[in-house]
Amino acid sequence: MSKIVELRRAVGFENECDIEDIVALTELMIVMLAQPDAKTALDGMQRLMGIVADRARDLRARLLEDRR
């Protein structure tokens, strides 16, 4: 997990945590897109998208495992 932000909540299911985190990070991306300084915005967006991608991959792997 990135040191930027800790998103885990006390939700009963890990899949729900990842879904909530992906939504929260996507909303944060909207804020990053509004940054007046392009360099700051791009650095932040790159980090956020890396976290979103990690969460989405973890969620996909668990969902595929549950189907087996």
Backbone as XML, in Angstrom:
<?xml version="1.0"?>
<chain id="A" units="angstrom">
  <residue number="1" name="MET">
    <atom name="N" x="0.847" y="-1.190" z="0.000"/>
    <atom name="CA" x="0.000" y="0.000" z="0.000"/>
    <atom name="C" x="0.877" y="1.232" z="0.000"/>
  </residue>
  <residue number="2" name="SER">
    <atom name="N" x="0.470" y="2.193" z="-0.735"/>
    <atom name="CA" x="1.217" y="3.435" z="-0.822"/>
    <atom name="C" x="1.236" y="4.153" z="0.523"/>
  </residue>
  <residue number="3" name="LYS">
    <atom name="N" x="2.283" y="4.912" z="0.741"/>
    <atom name="CA" x="2.383" y="5.711" z="1.958"/>
    <atom name="C" x="1.588" y="7.005" z="1.840"/>
  </residue>
  <residue number="4" name="ILE">
    <atom name="N" x="1.015" y="7.257" z="0.665"/>
    <atom name="CA" x="0.268" y="8.496" z="0.431"/>
    <atom name="C" x="-0.984" y="8.543" z="1.300"/>
  </residue>
  <residue number="5" name="VAL">
    <atom name="N" x="-1.723" y="7.476" z="1.271"/>
    <atom name="CA" x="-3.013" y="7.482" z="1.950"/>
    <atom name="C" x="-3.354" y="6.070" z="2.394"/>
  </residue>
  <residue number="6" name="GLU">
    <atom name="N" x="-3.882" y="5.943" z="3.578"/>
    <atom name="CA" x="-4.315" y="4.643" z="4.087"/>
    <atom name="C" x="-5.836" y="4.625" z="4.028"/>
  </residue>
  <residue number="7" name="LEU">
    <atom name="N" x="-6.394" y="3.674" z="3.295"/>
    <atom name="CA" x="-7.825" y="3.695" z="3.022"/>
    <atom name="C" x="-8.619" y="2.580" z="3.687"/>
  </residue>
  <residue number="8" name="ARG">
    <atom name="N" x="-7.971" y="1.596" z="4.248"/>
    <atom name="CA" x="-8.708" y="0.458" z="4.807"/>
    <atom name="C" x="-9.697" y="0.906" z="5.874"/>
  </residue>
  <residue number="9" name="ARG">
    <atom name="N" x="-10.891" y="0.336" z="5.797"/>
    <atom name="CA" x="-11.938" y="0.633" z="6.764"/>
    <atom name="C" x="-12.364" y="-0.658" z="7.450"/>
  </residue>
  <residue number="10" name="ALA">
    <atom name="N" x="-13.117" y="-0.518" z="8.489"/>
    <atom name="CA" x="-13.608" y="-1.693" z="9.210"/>
    <atom name="C" x="-14.874" y="-2.219" z="8.549"/>
  </residue>
  <residue number="11" name="VAL">
    <atom name="N" x="-14.755" y="-2.649" z="7.319"/>
    <atom name="CA" x="-15.875" y="-3.237" z="6.588"/>
    <atom name="C" x="-15.680" y="-4.738" z="6.635"/>
  </residue>
  <residue number="12" name="GLY">
    <atom name="N" x="-16.776" y="-5.485" z="6.713"/>
    <atom name="CA" x="-16.690" y="-6.919" z="6.901"/>
    <atom name="C" x="-16.047" y="-7.703" z="5.789"/>
  </residue>
  <residue number="13" name="PHE">
    <atom name="N" x="-16.085" y="-7.226" z="4.566"/>
    <atom name="CA" x="-15.586" y="-8.009" z="3.448"/>
    <atom name="C" x="-14.473" y="-7.265" z="2.733"/>
  </residue>
  <residue number="14" name="GLU">
    <atom name="N" x="-13.397" y="-7.993" z="2.424"/>
    <atom name="CA" x="-12.248" y="-7.383" z="1.765"/>
    <atom name="C" x="-12.626" y="-6.814" z="0.399"/>
  </residue>
  <residue number="15" name="ASN">
    <atom name="N" x="-13.510" y="-7.508" z="-0.327"/>
    <atom name="CA" x="-13.941" y="-7.007" z="-1.637"/>
    <atom name="C" x="-14.619" y="-5.653" z="-1.503"/>
  </residue>
  <residue number="16" name="GLU">
    <atom name="N" x="-15.448" y="-5.502" z="-0.487"/>
    <atom name="CA" x="-16.123" y="-4.222" z="-0.267"/>
    <atom name="C" x="-15.115" y="-3.123" z="0.038"/>
  </residue>
  <residue number="17" name="CYS">
    <atom name="N" x="-14.083" y="-3.447" z="0.809"/>
    <atom name="CA" x="-13.035" y="-2.461" z="1.110"/>
    <atom name="C" x="-12.363" y="-1.992" z="-0.168"/>
  </residue>
  <residue number="18" name="ASP">
    <atom name="N" x="-12.007" y="-2.944" z="-1.026"/>
    <atom name="CA" x="-11.344" y="-2.564" z="-2.272"/>
    <atom name="C" x="-12.256" y="-1.722" z="-3.149"/>
  </residue>
  <residue number="19" name="ILE">
    <atom name="N" x="-13.523" y="-2.075" z="-3.223"/>
    <atom name="CA" x="-14.466" y="-1.294" z="-4.032"/>
    <atom name="C" x="-14.587" y="0.124" z="-3.473"/>
  </residue>
  <residue number="20" name="GLU">
    <atom name="N" x="-14.723" y="0.256" z="-2.161"/>
    <atom name="CA" x="-14.806" y="1.583" z="-1.544"/>
    <atom name="C" x="-13.531" y="2.381" z="-1.789"/>
  </residue>
  <residue number="21" name="ASP">
    <atom name="N" x="-12.383" y="1.710" z="-1.687"/>
    <atom name="CA" x="-11.107" y="2.392" z="-1.913"/>
    <atom name="C" x="-10.979" y="2.868" z="-3.351"/>
  </residue>
  <residue number="22" name="ILE">
    <atom name="N" x="-11.378" y="2.039" z="-4.302"/>
    <atom name="CA" x="-11.302" y="2.424" z="-5.712"/>
    <atom name="C" x="-12.184" y="3.642" z="-5.976"/>
  </residue>
  <residue number="23" name="VAL">
    <atom name="N" x="-13.375" y="3.655" z="-5.408"/>
    <atom name="CA" x="-14.275" y="4.807" z="-5.575"/>
    <atom name="C" x="-13.669" y="6.056" z="-4.935"/>
  </residue>
  <residue number="24" name="ALA">
    <atom name="N" x="-13.145" y="5.925" z="-3.715"/>
    <atom name="CA" x="-12.554" y="7.082" z="-3.033"/>
    <atom name="C" x="-11.350" y="7.625" z="-3.800"/>
  </residue>
  <residue number="25" name="LEU">
    <atom name="N" x="-10.515" y="6.727" z="-4.307"/>
    <atom name="CA" x="-9.344" y="7.165" z="-5.069"/>
    <atom name="C" x="-9.746" y="7.830" z="-6.379"/>
  </residue>
  <residue number="26" name="THR">
    <atom name="N" x="-10.789" y="7.319" z="-7.003"/>
    <atom name="CA" x="-11.271" y="7.929" z="-8.239"/>
    <atom name="C" x="-11.792" y="9.337" z="-7.964"/>
  </residue>
  <residue number="27" name="GLU">
    <atom name="N" x="-12.488" y="9.511" z="-6.857"/>
    <atom name="CA" x="-12.961" y="10.844" z="-6.482"/>
    <atom name="C" x="-11.786" y="11.776" z="-6.194"/>
  </residue>
  <residue number="28" name="LEU">
    <atom name="N" x="-10.738" y="11.243" z="-5.567"/>
    <atom name="CA" x="-9.545" y="12.046" z="-5.316"/>
    <atom name="C" x="-8.867" y="12.437" z="-6.630"/>
  </residue>
  <residue number="29" name="MET">
    <atom name="N" x="-8.943" y="11.561" z="-7.622"/>
    <atom name="CA" x="-8.377" y="11.860" z="-8.944"/>
    <atom name="C" x="-9.053" y="13.090" z="-9.550"/>
  </residue>
  <residue number="30" name="ILE">
    <atom name="N" x="-10.341" y="13.227" z="-9.335"/>
    <atom name="CA" x="-11.070" y="14.397" z="-9.834"/>
    <atom name="C" x="-10.479" y="15.668" z="-9.236"/>
  </residue>
  <residue number="31" name="VAL">
    <atom name="N" x="-10.151" y="15.631" z="-7.956"/>
    <atom name="CA" x="-9.530" y="16.782" z="-7.300"/>
    <atom name="C" x="-8.146" y="17.044" z="-7.896"/>
  </residue>
  <residue number="32" name="MET">
    <atom name="N" x="-7.379" y="15.974" z="-8.120"/>
    <atom name="CA" x="-6.038" y="16.132" z="-8.689"/>
    <atom name="C" x="-6.095" y="16.765" z="-10.080"/>
  </residue>
  <residue number="33" name="LEU">
    <atom name="N" x="-7.109" y="16.407" z="-10.857"/>
    <atom name="CA" x="-7.250" y="16.973" z="-12.203"/>
    <atom name="C" x="-7.485" y="18.480" z="-12.168"/>
  </residue>
  <residue number="34" name="ALA">
    <atom name="N" x="-7.990" y="18.983" z="-11.054"/>
    <atom name="CA" x="-8.287" y="20.409" z="-10.933"/>
    <atom name="C" x="-7.082" y="21.218" z="-10.441"/>
  </residue>
  <residue number="35" name="GLN">
    <atom name="N" x="-5.945" y="20.575" z="-10.201"/>
    <atom name="CA" x="-4.757" y="21.277" z="-9.708"/>
    <atom name="C" x="-4.271" y="22.298" z="-10.737"/>
  </residue>
  <residue number="36" name="PRO">
    <atom name="N" x="-3.921" y="23.501" z="-10.288"/>
    <atom name="CA" x="-3.442" y="24.520" z="-11.227"/>
    <atom name="C" x="-2.026" y="24.241" z="-11.734"/>
  </residue>
  <residue number="37" name="ASP">
    <atom name="N" x="-1.247" y="23.527" z="-10.956"/>
    <atom name="CA" x="0.137" y="23.221" z="-11.318"/>
    <atom name="C" x="0.187" y="21.851" z="-11.989"/>
  </residue>
  <residue number="38" name="ALA">
    <atom name="N" x="0.477" y="21.826" z="-13.279"/>
    <atom name="CA" x="0.438" y="20.576" z="-14.051"/>
    <atom name="C" x="1.409" y="19.534" z="-13.508"/>
  </residue>
  <residue number="39" name="LYS">
    <atom name="N" x="2.599" y="19.940" z="-13.094"/>
    <atom name="CA" x="3.591" y="18.979" z="-12.583"/>
    <atom name="C" x="3.077" y="18.298" z="-11.321"/>
  </residue>
  <residue number="40" name="THR">
    <atom name="N" x="2.549" y="19.079" z="-10.397"/>
    <atom name="CA" x="1.992" y="18.524" z="-9.166"/>
    <atom name="C" x="0.835" y="17.591" z="-9.484"/>
  </residue>
  <residue number="41" name="ALA">
    <atom name="N" x="-0.035" y="18.025" z="-10.375"/>
    <atom name="CA" x="-1.200" y="17.214" z="-10.731"/>
    <atom name="C" x="-0.773" y="15.892" z="-11.359"/>
  </residue>
  <residue number="42" name="LEU">
    <atom name="N" x="0.176" y="15.911" z="-12.277"/>
    <atom name="CA" x="0.614" y="14.683" z="-12.946"/>
    <atom name="C" x="1.278" y="13.717" z="-11.981"/>
  </residue>
  <residue number="43" name="ASP">
    <atom name="N" x="2.117" y="14.225" z="-11.086"/>
    <atom name="CA" x="2.759" y="13.354" z="-10.098"/>
    <atom name="C" x="1.714" y="12.678" z="-9.211"/>
  </residue>
  <residue number="44" name="GLY">
    <atom name="N" x="0.757" y="13.455" z="-8.757"/>
    <atom name="CA" x="-0.293" y="12.901" z="-7.905"/>
    <atom name="C" x="-1.170" y="11.906" z="-8.639"/>
  </residue>
  <residue number="45" name="MET">
    <atom name="N" x="-1.516" y="12.215" z="-9.877"/>
    <atom name="CA" x="-2.367" y="11.311" z="-10.661"/>
    <atom name="C" x="-1.660" y="9.993" z="-10.927"/>
  </residue>
  <residue number="46" name="GLN">
    <atom name="N" x="-0.375" y="10.042" z="-11.208"/>
    <atom name="CA" x="0.378" y="8.813" z="-11.459"/>
    <atom name="C" x="0.360" y="7.917" z="-10.221"/>
  </residue>
  <residue number="47" name="ARG">
    <atom name="N" x="0.588" y="8.492" z="-9.065"/>
    <atom name="CA" x="0.561" y="7.709" z="-7.821"/>
    <atom name="C" x="-0.823" y="7.131" z="-7.562"/>
  </residue>
  <residue number="48" name="LEU">
    <atom name="N" x="-1.842" y="7.967" z="-7.708"/>
    <atom name="CA" x="-3.207" y="7.499" z="-7.472"/>
    <atom name="C" x="-3.595" y="6.365" z="-8.411"/>
  </residue>
  <residue number="49" name="MET">
    <atom name="N" x="-3.265" y="6.500" z="-9.675"/>
    <atom name="CA" x="-3.648" y="5.460" z="-10.635"/>
    <atom name="C" x="-2.911" y="4.156" z="-10.363"/>
  </residue>
  <residue number="50" name="GLY">
    <atom name="N" x="-1.700" y="4.234" z="-9.853"/>
    <atom name="CA" x="-0.986" y="3.022" z="-9.456"/>
    <atom name="C" x="-1.706" y="2.302" z="-8.330"/>
  </residue>
  <residue number="51" name="ILE">
    <atom name="N" x="-2.189" y="3.061" z="-7.354"/>
    <atom name="CA" x="-2.927" y="2.471" z="-6.236"/>
    <atom name="C" x="-4.245" y="1.885" z="-6.730"/>
  </residue>
  <residue number="52" name="VAL">
    <atom name="N" x="-4.968" y="2.625" z="-7.572"/>
    <atom name="CA" x="-6.239" y="2.132" z="-8.119"/>
    <atom name="C" x="-6.010" y="0.829" z="-8.880"/>
  </residue>
  <residue number="53" name="ALA">
    <atom name="N" x="-4.979" y="0.789" z="-9.706"/>
    <atom name="CA" x="-4.692" y="-0.420" z="-10.481"/>
    <atom name="C" x="-4.380" y="-1.599" z="-9.566"/>
  </residue>
  <residue number="54" name="ASP">
    <atom name="N" x="-3.600" y="-1.374" z="-8.514"/>
    <atom name="CA" x="-3.290" y="-2.453" z="-7.562"/>
    <atom name="C" x="-4.555" y="-2.982" z="-6.904"/>
  </residue>
  <residue number="55" name="ARG">
    <atom name="N" x="-5.412" y="-2.068" z="-6.453"/>
    <atom name="CA" x="-6.659" y="-2.480" z="-5.802"/>
    <atom name="C" x="-7.551" y="-3.247" z="-6.758"/>
  </residue>
  <residue number="56" name="ALA">
    <atom name="N" x="-7.667" y="-2.758" z="-7.975"/>
    <atom name="CA" x="-8.520" y="-3.420" z="-8.968"/>
    <atom name="C" x="-7.989" y="-4.813" z="-9.297"/>
  </residue>
  <residue number="57" name="ARG">
    <atom name="N" x="-6.658" y="-4.961" z="-9.418"/>
    <atom name="CA" x="-6.090" y="-6.291" z="-9.686"/>
    <atom name="C" x="-6.352" y="-7.247" z="-8.531"/>
  </residue>
  <residue number="58" name="ASP">
    <atom name="N" x="-6.172" y="-6.763" z="-7.294"/>
    <atom name="CA" x="-6.435" y="-7.607" z="-6.123"/>
    <atom name="C" x="-7.892" y="-8.050" z="-6.089"/>
  </residue>
  <residue number="59" name="LEU">
    <atom name="N" x="-8.788" y="-7.112" z="-6.340"/>
    <atom name="CA" x="-10.215" y="-7.420" z="-6.340"/>
    <atom name="C" x="-10.543" y="-8.432" z="-7.426"/>
  </residue>
  <residue number="60" name="ARG">
    <atom name="N" x="-10.030" y="-8.218" z="-8.626"/>
    <atom name="CA" x="-10.276" y="-9.149" z="-9.730"/>
    <atom name="C" x="-9.768" y="-10.547" z="-9.388"/>
  </residue>
  <residue number="61" name="ALA">
    <atom name="N" x="-8.583" y="-10.643" z="-8.826"/>
    <atom name="CA" x="-8.018" y="-11.950" z="-8.474"/>
    <atom name="C" x="-8.896" y="-12.670" z="-7.452"/>
  </residue>
  <residue number="62" name="ARG">
    <atom name="N" x="-9.374" y="-11.941" z="-6.439"/>
    <atom name="CA" x="-10.241" y="-12.567" z="-5.431"/>
    <atom name="C" x="-11.564" y="-13.005" z="-6.035"/>
  </residue>
  <residue number="63" name="LEU">
    <atom name="N" x="-12.144" y="-12.165" z="-6.888"/>
    <atom name="CA" x="-13.424" y="-12.529" z="-7.501"/>
    <atom name="C" x="-13.274" y="-13.741" z="-8.410"/>
  </residue>
  <residue number="64" name="LEU">
    <atom name="N" x="-12.179" y="-13.813" z="-9.159"/>
    <atom name="CA" x="-11.942" y="-14.980" z="-10.009"/>
    <atom name="C" x="-11.712" y="-16.227" z="-9.169"/>
  </residue>
  <residue number="65" name="GLU">
    <atom name="N" x="-11.018" y="-16.069" z="-8.058"/>
    <atom name="CA" x="-10.776" y="-17.207" z="-7.159"/>
    <atom name="C" x="-12.092" y="-17.704" z="-6.562"/>
  </residue>
  <residue number="66" name="ASP">
    <atom name="N" x="-12.990" y="-16.789" z="-6.226"/>
    <atom name="CA" x="-14.294" y="-17.167" z="-5.659"/>
    <atom name="C" x="-15.137" y="-17.943" z="-6.661"/>
  </residue>
  <residue number="67" name="ARG">
    <atom name="N" x="-14.942" y="-17.693" z="-7.956"/>
    <atom name="CA" x="-15.727" y="-18.379" z="-8.990"/>
    <atom name="C" x="-15.276" y="-19.818" z="-9.185"/>
  </residue>
  <residue number="68" name="ARG">
    <atom name="N" x="-14.072" y="-20.149" z="-8.741"/>
    <atom name="CA" x="-13.539" y="-21.505" z="-8.946"/>
    <atom name="C" x="-14.033" y="-22.467" z="-7.920"/>
  </residue>
</chain>
